[in-house]
Amino acid sequence: MTVGGESTMIEFRDAGRGHALAQALRRAVDESGRERITVMHVCGSHEQAIARYGLRDLFPERLEVIMGPGCPVCITDTDEVDEAVALARQGVRVLTYGDMLRVPGSVMSLADAKREGADVGVVYSVAEAAAQAVASDAPVVFFATGFETTAVATAAVLLGEPPAGFQVLSAHKYIPPVMEIVAEMPGSRVEGFLAAGHAATITGWGIFDDFVAEHGRPVAVAGFEPLDILAALCRLVEMIARAEPRTINVYPRCVTREGNRCAQQTLWRVFRATGGLWRGIAHVPNGNLRLRGTYARYDAREHFDTSAASSPSTAAARALAGRCRCGDIMSGIATPADCALFERECTPEAPVGACMVSSEGTCRIWQQYGVRSGNGDAAVLGVCPRIP
């Protein structure tokens, strides 16, 4: 950005400001008089930033920041993966995002089906999938995953009337309802939430007001740079300490109270919210996004047999999967370090659970950045590059 002919820096990774915010965060925790404060963020991108920049080394010891069910790949239920596998094994061309290929279903993953000869491909966007359908004489199914942000993109393509052979198998999820589930879990220690800034650009920050009023837990909408996260945590801890729960927008450069109304109209014109299972979490009322009846011509569930594949998994594979603690990790009950499989039987090269598959999964993030405990390991904020 240039002002008066001189370049000024927007330093969202400035080490000096970062350490000043860390000191303010420590003071806020100390002044609270609380033995421990636990907050949750519900976004894989937040966990990536926290791990990448070593922010946990800057957090006070009495502040616990845990990741909740904020990875869309991780919470895609086994039944939904099974549906995509069933289509692929029937000879239908299935396209999806790269992270979804190795996510295990109850029997196999899409990568397993591809190795068997199924026509499974990776795309970077729903628009790319629709474009491939234009050039195809056979039906193409896009296995659609992700939260509000990617669901809006899927809706926009369907509103643009893609080719008749293009179908969508929707596994899209909607974040606000799962925050209700976490808040109501028996014994939940979560006292406040960091909300994902990119999703809030769609929904607006005002959507959290009813949640705050009902559950008495504050929400701070945060961006994804180190200073965004530290500033939001400061505000969140202050509200918890003062017992003054409300919604605070700490990402005003991108998020408004009302959000993107055009995107909201696009989303809800094509999708409806319905209850469904989130892998490892629970049945989440209104947590799944499915196509409305007016768009049934694009709904793969209306046109194909999506019954699960029938090949049995081995007893050893079932036993190994039964030891996976992805559900506990996504619920904030455990950390990857608490799972006996972490970096032993479960690695990025041979993942047992979805949390190790996705680049936004907690286990994969901790493995990639060398995090070994909830308090982090290496503070790297001091060597972060600055953003011009």
C-alpha positions in Angstrom: 0.0 0.0 0.0 1.4 3.5 -0.9 0.5 6.6 1.1 1.9 10.0 0.0 4.4 8.3 -2.3 5.9 6.3 0.6 5.4 2.6 1.1 3.8 1.6 4.4 3.9 -1.8 5.8 0.8 -3.8 7.0 2.7 -6.0 9.5 0.3 -8.7 10.5 3.4 -10.9 11.3 5.5 -8.2 13.0 7.5 -9.8 15.8 7.5 -6.8 18.1 3.8 -6.3 17.9 3.3 -10.1 18.3 5.3 -10.2 21.5 3.5 -7.1 22.8 0.2 -8.9 22.2 1.5 -12.0 23.9 2.4 -9.9 27.0 -1.1 -8.4 27.0 -2.6 -11.9 26.7 -0.5 -13.0 29.7 -1.7 -10.0 31.7 -5.3 -10.7 30.8 -5.0 -14.3 32.0 -3.2 -13.3 35.2 -5.7 -10.6 36.0 -8.6 -13.0 35.6 -7.5 -14.9 38.7 -8.5 -18.1 37.0 -6.5 -21.3 37.4 -7.1 -22.2 33.8 -9.0 -20.8 30.8 -9.9 -23.0 27.8 -11.0 -21.7 24.5 -11.7 -23.4 21.2 -11.2 -22.4 17.6 -13.2 -24.2 14.9 -10.9 -23.8 11.9 -8.0 -25.8 10.5 -6.5 -22.6 9.1 -6.2 -21.2 12.6 -4.5 -24.4 13.8 -2.1 -24.2 10.8 -1.2 -20.6 11.7 -0.8 -21.4 15.4 1.5 -24.3 14.6 3.4 -22.7 11.8 4.3 -19.5 13.8 4.9 -21.3 17.1 2.2 -19.2 18.8 1.5 -21.8 21.5 5.0 -20.9 22.9 3.6 -17.4 23.4 0.4 -18.5 25.1 0.3 -18.3 28.9 0.5 -21.7 30.5 -2.9 -21.3 32.0 -4.5 -20.6 28.6 -5.5 -23.7 26.7 -6.3 -23.2 23.0 -7.8 -26.3 21.4 -9.0 -27.0 17.9 -12.5 -28.2 17.4 -14.3 -29.7 14.4 -13.0 -27.2 12.0 -11.6 -29.4 9.3 -14.2 -30.2 6.7 -12.3 -33.3 5.4 -12.0 -34.7 8.9 -15.7 -34.5 9.7 -16.9 -35.9 6.4 -18.7 -38.9 7.7 -17.8 -42.5 6.7 -21.2 -43.0 5.1 -20.6 -40.0 2.8 -17.2 -41.4 1.8 -18.9 -44.8 1.2 -21.4 -43.1 -1.1 -18.6 -41.6 -3.2 -16.7 -45.0 -3.3 -19.9 -46.8 -4.3 -20.4 -44.4 -7.3 -16.8 -44.8 -8.4 -16.9 -48.6 -8.2 -20.1 -48.5 -10.4 -18.0 -46.9 -13.1 -19.2 -43.3 -12.5 -16.4 -40.7 -12.9 -16.0 -39.1 -9.5 -14.1 -35.8 -9.0 -13.2 -34.2 -5.7 -10.6 -32.1 -3.8 -7.2 -33.7 -3.3 -7.5 -34.1 0.5 -10.6 -36.3 0.1 -8.9 -39.1 -1.8 -7.3 -40.9 1.2 -10.0 -40.3 3.7 -11.1 -43.7 4.8 -14.7 -44.9 4.5 -16.0 -47.9 6.4 -14.5 -50.1 3.6 -12.1 -48.1 1.6 -11.1 -44.7 0.4 -11.5 -43.2 -3.0 -7.7 -43.7 -3.5 -8.3 -47.4 -2.8 -11.1 -47.4 -5.4 -8.8 -45.7 -7.9 -6.2 -48.3 -7.4 -8.8 -50.9 -8.3 -9.4 -49.1 -11.6 -12.2 -46.7 -10.7 -12.3 -43.3 -12.5 -11.5 -40.9 -9.7 -9.9 -37.5 -10.3 -8.7 -34.5 -8.4 -9.9 -30.9 -9.1 -9.1 -27.6 -7.5 -12.6 -26.2 -7.8 -16.2 -27.1 -8.5 -16.0 -25.0 -11.7 -13.2 -27.2 -12.9 -15.4 -30.3 -12.3 -18.2 -28.8 -14.3 -15.9 -27.9 -17.1 -14.8 -31.6 -17.3 -18.4 -32.6 -17.5 -18.9 -30.4 -20.5 -16.3 -32.4 -22.4 -17.5 -35.8 -21.1 -20.1 -38.1 -22.8 -20.6 -39.9 -19.5 -22.0 -38.5 -16.2 -19.5 -36.7 -13.9 -20.1 -36.5 -10.1 -18.4 -33.9 -8.0 -18.0 -35.1 -4.4 -18.5 -31.7 -2.7 -17.0 -31.1 0.7 -16.2 -28.0 2.8 -18.0 -25.4 4.9 -19.9 -22.3 3.9 -17.1 -20.9 1.8 -16.9 -23.8 -0.6 -20.7 -24.5 -0.5 -21.3 -21.0 -1.9 -19.0 -21.9 -4.8 -20.9 -25.1 -5.5 -24.2 -23.3 -5.4 -23.0 -20.6 -7.8 -22.0 -23.3 -10.4 -25.4 -25.0 -10.1 -27.2 -21.6 -10.5 -25.2 -21.2 -13.7 -26.9 -24.3 -15.1 -24.0 -26.7 -15.7 -24.3 -29.6 -18.3 -27.0 -32.2 -17.7 -24.4 -34.9 -17.1 -22.9 -33.0 -14.1 -24.0 -34.2 -10.7 -23.2 -33.2 -7.1 -22.8 -35.5 -4.1 -23.0 -33.0 -1.4 -21.1 -33.5 1.9 -21.0 -29.8 2.6 -21.3 -28.8 6.3 -22.5 -25.7 8.1 -20.4 -24.6 11.1 -22.7 -22.6 13.5 -24.8 -25.7 14.6 -21.8 -27.7 15.7 -20.7 -24.9 18.0 -24.0 -25.6 19.8 -23.1 -29.3 20.1 -19.7 -28.5 21.6 -21.1 -26.0 24.1 -23.7 -28.6 25.2 -21.3 -31.5 25.6 -21.4 -32.8 29.2 -18.2 -31.8 30.9 -17.2 -29.3 28.2 -14.4 -27.1 29.3 -14.7 -24.6 26.5 -15.4 -21.1 27.7 -15.2 -19.2 24.5 -14.8 -19.6 20.8 -12.6 -18.2 18.0 -14.7 -18.1 14.9 -13.3 -18.5 11.4 -12.9 -15.2 9.6 -13.3 -16.6 6.1 -16.7 -18.3 6.9 -17.8 -15.1 8.7 -17.2 -13.1 5.5 -20.1 -15.1 4.2 -22.4 -15.3 7.2 -21.4 -12.1 9.0 -20.4 -11.9 12.6 -24.0 -11.1 13.8 -24.9 -14.8 13.3 -23.2 -15.7 16.5 -25.2 -13.3 18.7 -28.0 -15.8 19.4 -25.4 -18.5 20.3 -23.7 -16.2 22.8 -27.0 -15.2 24.4 -28.1 -18.8 24.8 -24.9 -20.4 26.0 -23.2 -17.5 27.7 -19.9 -18.1 25.9 -18.2 -15.2 24.0 -17.2 -15.4 20.4 -14.3 -13.6 18.7 -14.1 -13.6 14.9 -10.5 -13.9 13.9 -8.3 -13.7 10.8 -5.4 -16.0 10.1 -2.2 -14.0 10.6 -0.3 -14.2 13.9 -1.4 -10.8 15.1 -5.1 -11.6 14.1 -5.1 -14.6 16.4 -3.2 -13.1 19.3 -5.5 -10.0 19.3 -8.6 -12.1 19.1 -7.4 -14.3 22.0 -6.8 -11.1 24.1 -10.4 -9.9 23.6 -11.8 -13.4 24.2 -9.9 -13.9 27.5 -10.9 -10.4 28.7 -14.6 -11.2 28.1 -14.3 -14.6 29.9 -12.5 -12.9 32.8 -15.2 -10.2 33.1 -18.1 -12.7 32.6 -19.3 -10.4 29.8 -20.0 -12.7 26.9 -20.7 -11.1 23.5 -19.6 -11.3 19.9 -16.6 -9.3 18.9 -15.3 -8.9 15.3 -11.5 -8.8 15.4 -11.3 -9.2 11.6 -13.0 -5.9 10.5 -10.9 -5.6 7.3 -12.9 -8.6 5.9 -15.9 -9.3 8.0 -19.1 -7.2 8.6 -22.0 -7.8 10.9 -24.3 -8.6 7.9 -21.8 -10.6 5.9 -22.1 -11.2 2.1 -25.8 -11.1 1.5 -25.4 -12.0 -2.1 -23.4 -15.1 -1.2 -26.0 -16.0 1.5 -28.8 -15.8 -1.0 -26.9 -18.0 -3.4 -26.1 -20.6 -0.7 -29.7 -20.9 0.6 -31.3 -20.8 -2.8 -29.5 -24.0 -3.7 -29.0 -25.7 -0.4 -31.1 -26.6 2.7 -29.8 -27.4 6.1 -30.5 -30.8 7.5 -29.3 -33.0 10.3 -26.6 -35.5 9.8 -23.6 -37.2 11.3 -20.2 -35.5 11.6 -17.4 -38.0 11.7 -16.3 -38.6 15.3 -18.6 -35.9 16.7 -22.3 -36.5 16.8 -25.5 -36.1 14.9 -25.6 -32.3 14.2 -29.0 -30.8 13.7 -28.9 -28.5 10.6 -25.2 -29.3 10.2 -25.4 -30.8 6.8 -26.1 -29.0 3.5 -28.1 -30.9 0.9 -29.5 -29.8 -2.4 -33.1 -28.5 -2.5 -35.6 -30.4 -4.5 -35.6 -27.7 -7.2 -32.0 -28.8 -7.9 -32.7 -32.5 -7.8 -31.6 -32.9 -11.4 -28.0 -32.2 -10.2 -28.3 -34.4 -7.1 -26.3 -37.6 -7.4 -28.3 -39.2 -4.7 -31.4 -38.9 -6.9 -29.8 -40.4 -10.0 -27.5 -43.2 -8.8 -27.3 -46.1 -6.3 -25.1 -44.7 -3.5 -25.3 -47.8 -1.3 -22.1 -48.5 0.4 -19.5 -50.8 -1.2 -19.7 -54.4 0.1 -16.1 -55.5 0.4 -15.4 -56.2 4.1 -12.4 -54.5 5.8 -9.9 -56.7 7.6 -10.2 -57.4 11.3 -6.8 -55.8 11.7 -7.8 -52.7 9.9 -11.0 -52.4 12.0 -9.0 -52.9 15.2 -6.5 -50.2 14.2 -9.3 -47.7 13.3 -11.0 -48.4 16.6 -7.9 -47.1 18.4 -7.9 -43.8 16.5 -8.9 -40.8 18.6 -9.8 -38.4 15.9 -13.3 -37.9 17.3 -11.9 -37.0 20.8 -9.3 -34.7 19.2 -12.0 -32.8 17.1 -14.2 -32.5 20.2 -11.4 -30.9 22.2 -11.3 -33.9 24.6 -7.8 -35.0 23.5 -4.8 -33.8 21.6 -2.9 -35.8 18.9 -0.2 -36.5 21.5 -2.8 -38.4 23.6 -3.4 -40.8 20.7 -1.2 -43.9 20.9 -1.2 -44.2 17.0 0.1 -40.6 16.4 3.3 -40.8 14.4 3.5 -44.5 15.0 1.0 -46.5 13.1 -0.7 -43.3 11.9 1.5 -41.1 9.6 0.8 -38.9 6.6 2.1 -41.7 4.4 -0.2 -44.3 6.1 -3.0 -42.4 7.8 -5.4 -44.3 10.0 -7.8 -41.4 10.8 -9.0 -38.4 8.8 -7.2 -36.0 11.1 -3.9 -37.2 9.7 -5.1 -37.2 6.1 -6.1 -33.6 5.6 -3.7 -30.6 5.5 -6.2 -29.0 7.9 -6.4 -31.9 10.3 -4.9 -31.4 13.7 -2.8 -34.5 13.6 -1.3 -33.7 10.2 -0.6 -30.1 11.3 1.1 -31.2 14.5 3.2 -33.8 12.6 4.1 -31.3 9.9 5.3 -28.5 12.3 6.7 -30.7 15.0 4.2 -29.9 17.7 4.3 -32.4 20.6 2.1 -30.9 23.2 -0.7 -28.4 23.6 1.8 -25.8 24.7 3.8 -26.0 21.4 7.5 -26.5 21.0 9.3 -23.8 19.0 8.5 -20.1 18.9 9.2 -18.9 15.4 7.3 -15.6 15.4 10.5 -13.7 15.7 11.7 -14.9 12.3 8.4 -14.5 10.4 8.6 -12.6 7.2 6.8 -9.3 7.0 4.0 -8.7 4.6 4.5 -5.7 2.3 
